[in-house]
């Protein structure tokens, strides 16, 4: 099964650079402690790398429950 990444918004982006705020929005994160799932690909990994200090993430299988 294809892998997915579960990304959780753990720290606020207030006072951060515009690129970091927009990256959090592009990942679909709006509220603290919200989690989203995205396919595991290089573009999503690059976005995580930009905001790694604001989010936590883990690899999950596609059929795995939240």
PQR file of N, CA, C, O and H, with PARSE charges and radii, in Angstrom:
ATOM      1  N   UNK A   1       0.834  -1.178   0.000 -0.4000 1.5000
ATOM      2  CA  UNK A   1       0.000   0.000   0.000 -0.0000 2.0000
ATOM      3  C   UNK A   1       0.887   1.253   0.000  0.5500 1.7000
ATOM      4  O   UNK A   1       1.964   1.246   0.597 -0.5500 1.4000
ATOM      5  N   UNK A   2       0.452   2.300  -0.649 -0.4000 1.5000
ATOM      6  CA  UNK A   2       1.230   3.538  -0.656 -0.0000 2.0000
ATOM      7  C   UNK A   2       1.271   4.159   0.731  0.5500 1.7000
ATOM      8  O   UNK A   2       0.322   4.058   1.509 -0.5500 1.4000
ATOM      9  H   UNK A   2      -0.423   2.306  -1.134  0.4000 1.0000
ATOM     10  N   UNK A   3       2.372   4.791   1.014 -0.4000 1.5000
ATOM     11  CA  UNK A   3       2.512   5.444   2.307 -0.0000 2.0000
ATOM     12  C   UNK A   3       1.973   6.859   2.250  0.5500 1.7000
ATOM     13  O   UNK A   3       1.970   7.512   1.206 -0.5500 1.4000
ATOM     14  H   UNK A   3       3.143   4.873   0.382  0.4000 1.0000
ATOM     15  N   UNK A   4       1.518   7.308   3.404 -0.4000 1.5000
ATOM     16  CA  UNK A   4       1.087   8.679   3.559 -0.0000 2.0000
ATOM     17  C   UNK A   4       1.813   9.275   4.751  0.5500 1.7000
ATOM     18  O   UNK A   4       2.359   8.555   5.587 -0.5500 1.4000
ATOM     19  H   UNK A   4       1.520   6.778   4.252  0.4000 1.0000
ATOM     20  N   UNK A   5       1.814  10.600   4.817 -0.4000 1.5000
ATOM     21  CA  UNK A   5       2.395  11.303   5.953 -0.0000 2.0000
ATOM     22  C   UNK A   5       1.276  11.978   6.724  0.5500 1.7000
ATOM     23  O   UNK A   5       0.460  12.699   6.150 -0.5500 1.4000
ATOM     24  H   UNK A   5       1.371  11.185   4.137  0.4000 1.0000
ATOM     25  N   UNK A   6       1.243  11.743   8.018 -0.4000 1.5000
ATOM     26  CA  UNK A   6       0.289  12.441   8.878 -0.0000 2.0000
ATOM     27  C   UNK A   6       1.037  13.597   9.527  0.5500 1.7000
ATOM     28  O   UNK A   6       2.007  13.387  10.255 -0.5500 1.4000
ATOM     29  H   UNK A   6       1.906  11.158   8.484  0.4000 1.0000
ATOM     30  N   UNK A   7       0.584  14.810   9.264 -0.4000 1.5000
ATOM     31  CA  UNK A   7       1.264  16.016   9.713 -0.0000 2.0000
ATOM     32  C   UNK A   7       0.368  16.710  10.730  0.5500 1.7000
ATOM     33  O   UNK A   7      -0.813  16.939  10.467 -0.5500 1.4000
ATOM     34  H   UNK A   7      -0.204  14.980   8.673  0.4000 1.0000
ATOM     35  N   UNK A   8       0.927  17.047  11.895 -0.4000 1.5000
ATOM     36  CA  UNK A   8       0.187  17.711  12.958 -0.0000 2.0000
ATOM     37  C   UNK A   8       0.811  19.068  13.236  0.5500 1.7000
ATOM     38  O   UNK A   8       2.024  19.184  13.409 -0.5500 1.4000
ATOM     39  H   UNK A   8       1.886  16.861  12.109  0.4000 1.0000
ATOM     40  N   UNK A   9      -0.022  20.082  13.277 -0.4000 1.5000
ATOM     41  CA  UNK A   9       0.381  21.470  13.531 -0.0000 2.0000
ATOM     42  C   UNK A   9       0.563  21.638  15.037  0.5500 1.7000
ATOM     43  O   UNK A   9      -0.419  21.607  15.779 -0.5500 1.4000
ATOM     44  H   UNK A   9      -1.008  19.989  13.137  0.4000 1.0000
ATOM     45  N   UNK A  10       1.797  21.813  15.502 -0.4000 1.5000
ATOM     46  CA  UNK A  10       2.058  21.812  16.936 -0.0000 2.0000
ATOM     47  C   UNK A  10       2.486  23.158  17.513  0.5500 1.7000
ATOM     48  O   UNK A  10       2.376  23.361  18.723 -0.5500 1.4000
ATOM     49  H   UNK A  10       2.595  21.837  14.899  0.4000 1.0000
ATOM     50  N   UNK A  11       2.966  24.074  16.689 -0.4000 1.5000
ATOM     51  CA  UNK A  11       3.442  25.358  17.193 -0.0000 2.0000
ATOM     52  C   UNK A  11       2.970  26.466  16.259  0.5500 1.7000
ATOM     53  O   UNK A  11       2.973  26.294  15.040 -0.5500 1.4000
ATOM     54  H   UNK A  11       3.055  23.908  15.707  0.4000 1.0000
ATOM     55  N   UNK A  12       2.570  27.582  16.815 -0.4000 1.5000
ATOM     56  CA  UNK A  12       1.992  28.675  16.041 -0.0000 2.0000
ATOM     57  C   UNK A  12       2.982  29.293  15.057  0.5500 1.7000
ATOM     58  O   UNK A  12       4.189  29.321  15.301 -0.5500 1.4000
ATOM     59  H   UNK A  12       2.566  27.721  17.806  0.4000 1.0000
ATOM     60  N   UNK A  13       2.450  29.784  13.949 -0.4000 1.5000
ATOM     61  CA  UNK A  13       3.285  30.450  12.950 -0.0000 2.0000
ATOM     62  C   UNK A  13       3.245  31.969  13.099  0.5500 1.7000
ATOM     63  O   UNK A  13       3.780  32.686  12.254 -0.5500 1.4000
ATOM     64  H   UNK A  13       1.470  29.761  13.751  0.4000 1.0000
ATOM     65  N   UNK A  14       2.625  32.461  14.152 -0.4000 1.5000
ATOM     66  CA  UNK A  14       2.592  33.903  14.391 -0.0000 2.0000
ATOM     67  C   UNK A  14       4.014  34.395  14.610  0.5500 1.7000
ATOM     68  O   UNK A  14       4.767  33.816  15.394 -0.5500 1.4000
ATOM     69  H   UNK A  14       2.190  31.879  14.840  0.4000 1.0000
ATOM     70  N   UNK A  15       4.374  35.459  13.917 -0.4000 1.5000
ATOM     71  CA  UNK A  15       5.707  36.031  14.046 -0.0000 2.0000
ATOM     72  C   UNK A  15       6.766  35.331  13.211  0.5500 1.7000
ATOM     73  O   UNK A  15       7.947  35.668  13.300 -0.5500 1.4000
ATOM     74  H   UNK A  15       3.763  35.928  13.281  0.4000 1.0000
ATOM     75  N   UNK A  16       6.362  34.362  12.402 -0.4000 1.5000
ATOM     76  CA  UNK A  16       7.309  33.647  11.542 -0.0000 2.0000
ATOM     77  C   UNK A  16       7.355  34.314  10.171  0.5500 1.7000
ATOM     78  O   UNK A  16       6.530  35.176   9.866 -0.5500 1.4000
ATOM     79  H   UNK A  16       5.403  34.088  12.329  0.4000 1.0000
ATOM     80  N   UNK A  17       8.315  33.915   9.353 -0.4000 1.5000
ATOM     81  CA  UNK A  17       8.432  34.464   8.012 -0.0000 2.0000
ATOM     82  C   UNK A  17       7.212  34.096   7.170  0.5500 1.7000
ATOM     83  O   UNK A  17       6.547  33.089   7.414 -0.5500 1.4000
ATOM     84  H   UNK A  17       8.985  33.216   9.601  0.4000 1.0000
ATOM     85  N   UNK A  18       6.937  34.928   6.183 -0.4000 1.5000
ATOM     86  CA  UNK A  18       5.772  34.730   5.316 -0.0000 2.0000
ATOM     87  C   UNK A  18       5.799  33.362   4.636  0.5500 1.7000
ATOM     88  O   UNK A  18       4.766  32.700   4.537 -0.5500 1.4000
ATOM     89  H   UNK A  18       7.477  35.746   5.984  0.4000 1.0000
ATOM     90  N   UNK A  19       6.962  32.938   4.172 -0.4000 1.5000
ATOM     91  CA  UNK A  19       7.068  31.636   3.497 -0.0000 2.0000
ATOM     92  C   UNK A  19       6.637  30.505   4.432  0.5500 1.7000
ATOM     93  O   UNK A  19       5.960  29.570   4.003 -0.5500 1.4000
ATOM     94  H   UNK A  19       7.801  33.475   4.253  0.4000 1.0000
ATOM     95  N   UNK A  20       7.019  30.585   5.691 -0.4000 1.5000
ATOM     96  CA  UNK A  20       6.648  29.547   6.640 -0.0000 2.0000
ATOM     97  C   UNK A  20       5.143  29.559   6.907  0.5500 1.7000
ATOM     98  O   UNK A  20       4.522  28.499   6.982 -0.5500 1.4000
ATOM     99  H   UNK A  20       7.569  31.344   6.040  0.4000 1.0000
ATOM    100  N   UNK A  21       4.557  30.737   7.050 -0.4000 1.5000
ATOM    101  CA  UNK A  21       3.109  30.831   7.272 -0.0000 2.0000
ATOM    102  C   UNK A  21       2.342  30.273   6.076  0.5500 1.7000
ATOM    103  O   UNK A  21       1.362  29.547   6.241 -0.5500 1.4000
ATOM    104  H   UNK A  21       5.062  31.598   6.988  0.4000 1.0000
ATOM    105  N   UNK A  22       2.796  30.618   4.874 -0.4000 1.5000
ATOM    106  CA  UNK A  22       2.113  30.144   3.671 -0.0000 2.0000
ATOM    107  C   UNK A  22       2.306  28.646   3.452  0.5500 1.7000
ATOM    108  O   UNK A  22       1.423  27.980   2.911 -0.5500 1.4000
ATOM    109  H   UNK A  22       3.592  31.208   4.740  0.4000 1.0000
ATOM    110  N   UNK A  23       3.434  28.124   3.860 -0.4000 1.5000
ATOM    111  CA  UNK A  23       3.661  26.685   3.741 -0.0000 2.0000
ATOM    112  C   UNK A  23       2.720  25.928   4.660  0.5500 1.7000
ATOM    113  O   UNK A  23       2.167  24.901   4.267 -0.5500 1.4000
ATOM    114  H   UNK A  23       4.151  28.665   4.299  0.4000 1.0000
ATOM    115  N   UNK A  24       2.528  26.419   5.880 -0.4000 1.5000
ATOM    116  CA  UNK A  24       1.578  25.790   6.806 -0.0000 2.0000
ATOM    117  C   UNK A  24       0.179  25.806   6.193  0.5500 1.7000
ATOM    118  O   UNK A  24      -0.536  24.806   6.261 -0.5500 1.4000
ATOM    119  H   UNK A  24       2.977  27.253   6.200  0.4000 1.0000
ATOM    120  N   UNK A  25      -0.214  26.922   5.599 -0.4000 1.5000
ATOM    121  CA  UNK A  25      -1.526  27.007   4.954 -0.0000 2.0000
ATOM    122  C   UNK A  25      -1.622  26.050   3.767  0.5500 1.7000
ATOM    123  O   UNK A  25      -2.649  25.400   3.574 -0.5500 1.4000
ATOM    124  H   UNK A  25       0.367  27.734   5.544  0.4000 1.0000
ATOM    125  N   UNK A  26      -0.559  25.963   2.979 -0.4000 1.5000
ATOM    126  CA  UNK A  26      -0.560  25.090   1.804 -0.0000 2.0000
ATOM    127  C   UNK A  26      -0.677  23.614   2.190  0.5500 1.7000
ATOM    128  O   UNK A  26      -1.198  22.805   1.421 -0.5500 1.4000
ATOM    129  H   UNK A  26       0.275  26.491   3.136  0.4000 1.0000
ATOM    130  N   UNK A  27      -0.197  23.275   3.365 -0.4000 1.5000
ATOM    131  CA  UNK A  27      -0.339  21.906   3.854 -0.0000 2.0000
ATOM    132  C   UNK A  27      -1.767  21.627   4.322  0.5500 1.7000
ATOM    133  O   UNK A  27      -2.115  20.478   4.597 -0.5500 1.4000
ATOM    134  H   UNK A  27       0.226  23.932   3.989  0.4000 1.0000
ATOM    135  N   UNK A  28      -2.592  22.665   4.413 -0.4000 1.5000
ATOM    136  CA  UNK A  28      -3.980  22.489   4.829 -0.0000 2.0000
ATOM    137  C   UNK A  28      -4.173  22.594   6.322  0.5500 1.7000
ATOM    138  O   UNK A  28      -5.202  22.172   6.848 -0.5500 1.4000
ATOM    139  H   UNK A  28      -2.309  23.598   4.189  0.4000 1.0000
ATOM    140  N   UNK A  29      -3.193  23.153   7.013 -0.4000 1.5000
ATOM    141  CA  UNK A  29      -3.269  23.274   8.465 -0.0000 2.0000
ATOM    142  C   UNK A  29      -3.796  24.652   8.833  0.5500 1.7000
ATOM    143  O   UNK A  29      -3.252  25.665   8.392 -0.5500 1.4000
ATOM    144  H   UNK A  29      -2.357  23.495   6.586  0.4000 1.0000
ATOM    145  N   UNK A  30      -4.854  24.696   9.639 -0.4000 1.5000
ATOM    146  CA  UNK A  30      -5.470  25.955  10.022 -0.0000 2.0000
ATOM    147  C   UNK A  30      -5.397  26.215  11.526  0.5500 1.7000
ATOM    148  O   UNK A  30      -5.155  27.343  11.954 -0.5500 1.4000
ATOM    149  H   UNK A  30      -5.296  23.874   9.997  0.4000 1.0000
ATOM    150  N   UNK A  31      -5.606  25.178  12.317 -0.4000 1.5000
ATOM    151  CA  UNK A  31      -5.649  25.331  13.775 -0.0000 2.0000
ATOM    152  C   UNK A  31      -4.573  24.476  14.430  0.5500 1.7000
ATOM    153  O   UNK A  31      -4.171  23.443  13.894 -0.5500 1.4000
ATOM    154  H   UNK A  31      -5.803  24.262  11.970  0.4000 1.0000
ATOM    155  N   UNK A  32      -4.118  24.915  15.583 -0.4000 1.5000
ATOM    156  CA  UNK A  32      -3.133  24.129  16.333 -0.0000 2.0000
ATOM    157  C   UNK A  32      -3.699  22.754  16.666  0.5500 1.7000
ATOM    158  O   UNK A  32      -4.891  22.614  16.939 -0.5500 1.4000
ATOM    159  H   UNK A  32      -4.444  25.754  16.018  0.4000 1.0000
ATOM    160  N   UNK A  33      -2.856  21.765  16.643 -0.4000 1.5000
ATOM    161  CA  UNK A  33      -3.156  20.363  16.956 -0.0000 2.0000
ATOM    162  C   UNK A  33      -4.062  19.713  15.913  0.5500 1.7000
ATOM    163  O   UNK A  33      -4.602  18.633  16.151 -0.5500 1.4000
ATOM    164  H   UNK A  33      -1.887  21.878  16.422  0.4000 1.0000
ATOM    165  N   UNK A  34      -4.233  20.358  14.765 -0.4000 1.5000
ATOM    166  CA  UNK A  34      -4.965  19.766  13.660 -0.0000 2.0000
ATOM    167  C   UNK A  34      -4.022  18.832  12.907  0.5500 1.7000
ATOM    168  O   UNK A  34      -2.833  19.121  12.775 -0.5500 1.4000
ATOM    169  H   UNK A  34      -3.795  21.235  14.571  0.4000 1.0000
ATOM    170  N   UNK A  35      -4.547  17.726  12.418 -0.4000 1.5000
ATOM    171  CA  UNK A  35      -3.744  16.776  11.645 -0.0000 2.0000
ATOM    172  C   UNK A  35      -4.326  16.616  10.248  0.5500 1.7000
ATOM    173  O   UNK A  35      -5.543  16.625  10.062 -0.5500 1.4000
ATOM    174  H   UNK A  35      -5.513  17.491  12.526  0.4000 1.0000
ATOM    175  N   UNK A  36      -3.448  16.471   9.279 -0.4000 1.5000
ATOM    176  CA  UNK A  36      -3.849  16.202   7.902 -0.0000 2.0000
ATOM    177  C   UNK A  36      -2.975  15.086   7.354  0.5500 1.7000
ATOM    178  O   UNK A  36      -1.893  14.819   7.877 -0.5500 1.4000
ATOM    179  H   UNK A  36      -2.459  16.464   9.430  0.4000 1.0000
ATOM    180  N   UNK A  37      -3.450  14.435   6.300 -0.4000 1.5000
ATOM    181  CA  UNK A  37      -2.671  13.386   5.643 -0.0000 2.0000
ATOM    182  C   UNK A  37      -2.403  13.785   4.206  0.5500 1.7000
ATOM    183  O   UNK A  37      -3.283  14.285   3.506 -0.5500 1.4000
ATOM    184  H   UNK A  37      -4.330  14.651   5.876  0.4000 1.0000
ATOM    185  N   UNK A  38      -1.180  13.555   3.782 -0.4000 1.5000
ATOM    186  CA  UNK A  38      -0.767  13.827   2.420 -0.0000 2.0000
ATOM    187  C   UNK A  38       0.032  12.634   1.910  0.5500 1.7000
ATOM    188  O   UNK A  38       0.635  11.912   2.703 -0.5500 1.4000
ATOM    189  H   UNK A  38      -0.465  13.148   4.350  0.4000 1.0000
ATOM    190  N   UNK A  39       0.044  12.416   0.590 -0.4000 1.5000
ATOM    191  CA  UNK A  39       0.872  11.329   0.047 -0.0000 2.0000
ATOM    192  C   UNK A  39       2.350  11.609   0.308  0.5500 1.7000
ATOM    193  O   UNK A  39       2.783  12.760   0.350 -0.5500 1.4000
ATOM    194  H   UNK A  39      -0.446  13.003  -0.054  0.4000 1.0000
ATOM    195  N   UNK A  40       3.101  10.548   0.479 -0.4000 1.5000
ATOM    196  CA  UNK A  40       4.540  10.677   0.730 -0.0000 2.0000
ATOM    197  C   UNK A  40       5.253  10.910  -0.592  0.5500 1.7000
ATOM    198  O   UNK A  40       5.481   9.968  -1.351 -0.5500 1.4000
ATOM    199  H   UNK A  40       2.749   9.613   0.445  0.4000 1.0000
ATOM    200  N   UNK A  41       5.606  12.163  -0.873 -0.4000 1.5000
ATOM    201  CA  UNK A  41       6.346  12.488  -2.091 -0.0000 2.0000
ATOM    202  C   UNK A  41       7.337  13.614  -1.785  0.5500 1.7000
ATOM    203  O   UNK A  41       7.227  14.264  -0.746 -0.5500 1.4000
ATOM    204  H   UNK A  41       5.420  12.929  -0.257  0.4000 1.0000
ATOM    205  N   UNK A  42       8.283  13.847  -2.659 -0.4000 1.5000
ATOM    206  CA  UNK A  42       9.330  14.838  -2.385 -0.0000 2.0000
ATOM    207  C   UNK A  42       8.814  16.259  -2.150  0.5500 1.7000
ATOM    208  O   UNK A  42       9.408  16.991  -1.358 -0.5500 1.4000
ATOM    209  H   UNK A  42       8.372  13.319  -3.504  0.4000 1.0000
ATOM    210  N   UNK A  43       7.737  16.670  -2.807 -0.4000 1.5000
ATOM    211  CA  UNK A  43       7.248  18.029  -2.613 -0.0000 2.0000
ATOM    212  C   UNK A  43       6.685  18.230  -1.209  0.5500 1.7000
ATOM    213  O   UNK A  43       6.918  19.269  -0.591 -0.5500 1.4000
ATOM    214  H   UNK A  43       7.255  16.075  -3.450  0.4000 1.0000
ATOM    215  N   UNK A  44       5.951  17.250  -0.704 -0.4000 1.5000
ATOM    216  CA  UNK A  44       5.414  17.348   0.653 -0.0000 2.0000
ATOM    217  C   UNK A  44       6.547  17.278   1.673  0.5500 1.7000
ATOM    218  O   UNK A  44       6.534  18.006   2.666 -0.5500 1.4000
ATOM    219  H   UNK A  44       5.762  16.406  -1.206  0.4000 1.0000
ATOM    220  N   UNK A  45       7.522  16.410   1.434 -0.4000 1.5000
ATOM    221  CA  UNK A  45       8.679  16.333   2.342 -0.0000 2.0000
ATOM    222  C   UNK A  45       9.434  17.652   2.379  0.5500 1.7000
ATOM    223  O   UNK A  45       9.918  18.051   3.438 -0.5500 1.4000
ATOM    224  H   UNK A  45       7.533  15.819   0.628  0.4000 1.0000
ATOM    225  N   UNK A  46       9.546  18.335   1.248 -0.4000 1.5000
ATOM    226  CA  UNK A  46      10.212  19.632   1.197 -0.0000 2.0000
ATOM    227  C   UNK A  46       9.445  20.681   1.988  0.5500 1.7000
ATOM    228  O   UNK A  46      10.043  21.519   2.663 -0.5500 1.4000
ATOM    229  H   UNK A  46       9.153  18.010   0.388  0.4000 1.0000
ATOM    230  N   UNK A  47       8.116  20.634   1.903 -0.4000 1.5000
ATOM    231  CA  UNK A  47       7.297  21.572   2.669 -0.0000 2.0000
ATOM    232  C   UNK A  47       7.465  21.321   4.172  0.5500 1.7000
ATOM    233  O   UNK A  47       7.557  22.261   4.962 -0.5500 1.4000
ATOM    234  H   UNK A  47       7.630  19.953   1.355  0.4000 1.0000
ATOM    235  N   UNK A  48       7.502  20.052   4.548 -0.4000 1.5000
ATOM    236  CA  UNK A  48       7.704  19.709   5.962 -0.0000 2.0000
ATOM    237  C   UNK A  48       9.056  20.229   6.434  0.5500 1.7000
ATOM    238  O   UNK A  48       9.170  20.734   7.551 -0.5500 1.4000
ATOM    239  H   UNK A  48       7.427  19.289   3.906  0.4000 1.0000
ATOM    240  N   UNK A  49      10.069  20.112   5.603 -0.4000 1.5000
ATOM    241  CA  UNK A  49      11.405  20.574   5.976 -0.0000 2.0000
ATOM    242  C   UNK A  49      11.422  22.082   6.243  0.5500 1.7000
ATOM    243  O   UNK A  49      12.149  22.542   7.123 -0.5500 1.4000
ATOM    244  H   UNK A  49       9.977  19.702   4.695  0.4000 1.0000
ATOM    245  N   UNK A  50      10.632  22.852   5.495 -0.4000 1.5000
ATOM    246  CA  UNK A  50      10.573  24.304   5.693 -0.0000 2.0000
ATOM    247  C   UNK A  50       9.976  24.646   7.054  0.5500 1.7000
ATOM    248  O   UNK A  50      10.403  25.610   7.690 -0.5500 1.4000
ATOM    249  H   UNK A  50      10.042  22.477   4.780  0.4000 1.0000
ATOM    250  N   UNK A  51       8.993  23.870   7.508 -0.4000 1.5000
ATOM    251  CA  UNK A  51       8.293  24.187   8.756 -0.0000 2.0000
ATOM    252  C   UNK A  51       8.463  23.088   9.804  0.5500 1.7000
ATOM    253  O   UNK A  51       7.573  22.876  10.628 -0.5500 1.4000
ATOM    254  H   UNK A  51       8.646  23.088   6.991  0.4000 1.0000
ATOM    255  N   UNK A  52       9.597  22.389   9.779 -0.4000 1.5000
ATOM    256  CA  UNK A  52       9.789  21.255  10.690 -0.0000 2.0000
ATOM    257  C   UNK A  52       9.742  21.652  12.161  0.5500 1.7000
ATOM    258  O   UNK A  52       9.461  20.813  13.017 -0.5500 1.4000
ATOM    259  H   UNK A  52      10.320  22.561   9.109  0.4000 1.0000
ATOM    260  N   UNK A  53      10.013  22.916  12.463 -0.4000 1.5000
ATOM    261  CA  UNK A  53       9.964  23.380  13.847 -0.0000 2.0000
ATOM    262  C   UNK A  53       8.539  23.728  14.281  0.5500 1.7000
ATOM    263  O   UNK A  53       8.312  24.010  15.457 -0.5500 1.4000
ATOM    264  H   UNK A  53      10.241  23.597  11.768  0.4000 1.0000
ATOM    265  N   UNK A  54       7.578  23.714  13.361 -0.4000 1.5000
ATOM    266  CA  UNK A  54       6.186  24.043  13.665 -0.0000 2.0000
ATOM    267  C   UNK A  54       5.262  22.833  13.629  0.5500 1.7000
ATOM    268  O   UNK A  54       4.129  22.906  14.106 -0.5500 1.4000
ATOM    269  H   UNK A  54       7.762  23.485  12.405  0.4000 1.0000
ATOM    270  N   UNK A  55       5.729  21.724  13.069 -0.4000 1.5000
ATOM    271  CA  UNK A  55       4.876  20.546  12.898 -0.0000 2.0000
ATOM    272  C   UNK A  55       5.592  19.291  13.380  0.5500 1.7000
ATOM    273  O   UNK A  55       6.815  19.261  13.517 -0.5500 1.4000
ATOM    274  H   UNK A  55       6.649  21.664  12.681  0.4000 1.0000
ATOM    275  N   UNK A  56       4.799  18.265  13.631 -0.4000 1.5000
ATOM    276  CA  UNK A  56       5.333  16.917  13.823 -0.0000 2.0000
ATOM    277  C   UNK A  56       4.695  16.056  12.728  0.5500 1.7000
ATOM    278  O   UNK A  56       3.604  16.361  12.246 -0.5500 1.4000
ATOM    279  H   UNK A  56       3.805  18.290  13.520  0.4000 1.0000
ATOM    280  N   UNK A  57       5.380  14.989  12.346 -0.4000 1.5000
ATOM    281  CA  UNK A  57       4.853  14.143  11.294 -0.0000 2.0000
ATOM    282  C   UNK A  57       5.256  12.704  11.528  0.5500 1.7000
ATOM    283  O   UNK A  57       6.204  12.414  12.258 -0.5500 1.4000
ATOM    284  H   UNK A  57       6.266  14.741  12.737  0.4000 1.0000
ATOM    285  N   UNK A  58       4.507  11.797  10.884 -0.4000 1.5000
ATOM    286  CA  UNK A  58       4.824  10.374  10.946 -0.0000 2.0000
ATOM    287  C   UNK A  58       4.314   9.709   9.685  0.5500 1.7000
ATOM    288  O   UNK A  58       3.393  10.205   9.037 -0.5500 1.4000
ATOM    289  H   UNK A  58       3.738  12.033  10.291  0.4000 1.0000
ATOM    290  N   UNK A  59       4.918   8.585   9.341 -0.4000 1.5000
ATOM    291  CA  UNK A  59       4.492   7.813   8.181 -0.0000 2.0000
ATOM    292  C   UNK A  59       3.386   6.865   8.599  0.5500 1.7000
ATOM    293  O   UNK A  59       3.469   6.230   9.650 -0.5500 1.4000
ATOM    294  H   UNK A  59       5.667   8.182   9.867  0.4000 1.0000
ATOM    295  N   UNK A  60       2.350   6.769   7.780 -0.4000 1.5000
ATOM    296  CA  UNK A  60       1.250   5.851   8.038 -0.0000 2.0000
ATOM    297  C   UNK A  60       0.911   5.126   6.745  0.5500 1.7000
ATOM    298  O   UNK A  60       1.187   5.626   5.655 -0.5500 1.4000
ATOM    299  H   UNK A  60       2.283   7.286   6.926  0.4000 1.0000
ATOM    300  N   UNK A  61       0.319   3.959   6.866 -0.4000 1.5000
ATOM    301  CA  UNK A  61      -0.167   3.238   5.699 -0.0000 2.0000
ATOM    302  C   UNK A  61      -1.527   3.815   5.321  0.5500 1.7000
ATOM    303  O   UNK A  61      -2.239   4.345   6.174 -0.5500 1.4000
ATOM    304  H   UNK A  61       0.095   3.552   7.752  0.4000 1.0000
ATOM    305  N   UNK A  62      -1.885   3.713   4.051 -0.4000 1.5000
ATOM    306  CA  UNK A  62      -3.090   4.350   3.550 -0.0000 2.0000
ATOM    307  C   UNK A  62      -4.358   3.866   4.265  0.5500 1.7000
ATOM    308  O   UNK A  62      -5.255   4.670   4.516 -0.5500 1.4000
ATOM    309  H   UNK A  62      -1.307   3.283   3.358  0.4000 1.0000
ATOM    310  N   UNK A  63      -4.450   2.607   4.590 -0.4000 1.5000
ATOM    311  CA  UNK A  63      -5.656   2.062   5.221 -0.0000 2.0000
ATOM    312  C   UNK A  63      -5.714   2.266   6.722  0.5500 1.7000
ATOM    313  O   UNK A  63      -6.744   1.980   7.334 -0.5500 1.4000
ATOM    314  H   UNK A  63      -3.720   1.954   4.385  0.4000 1.0000
ATOM    315  N   UNK A  64      -4.657   2.744   7.331 -0.4000 1.5000
ATOM    316  CA  UNK A  64      -4.586   2.891   8.782 -0.0000 2.0000
ATOM    317  C   UNK A  64      -5.538   3.994   9.257  0.5500 1.7000
ATOM    318  O   UNK A  64      -5.638   5.057   8.645 -0.5500 1.4000
ATOM    319  H   UNK A  64      -3.821   2.976   6.834  0.4000 1.0000
ATOM    320  N   UNK A  65      -6.230   3.713  10.362 -0.4000 1.5000
ATOM    321  CA  UNK A  65      -7.170   4.698  10.915 -0.0000 2.0000
ATOM    322  C   UNK A  65      -6.409   5.788  11.653  0.5500 1.7000
ATOM    323  O   UNK A  65      -5.262   5.613  12.062 -0.5500 1.4000
ATOM    324  H   UNK A  65      -6.148   2.849  10.860  0.4000 1.0000
ATOM    325  N   UNK A  66      -7.093   6.927  11.810 -0.4000 1.5000
ATOM    326  CA  UNK A  66      -6.465   8.068  12.495 -0.0000 2.0000
ATOM    327  C   UNK A  66      -6.395   7.854  13.934  0.5500 1.7000
ATOM    328  O   UNK A  66      -5.897   8.713  14.662 -0.5500 1.4000
ATOM    329  H   UNK A  66      -8.025   7.070  11.477  0.4000 1.0000
TER
END
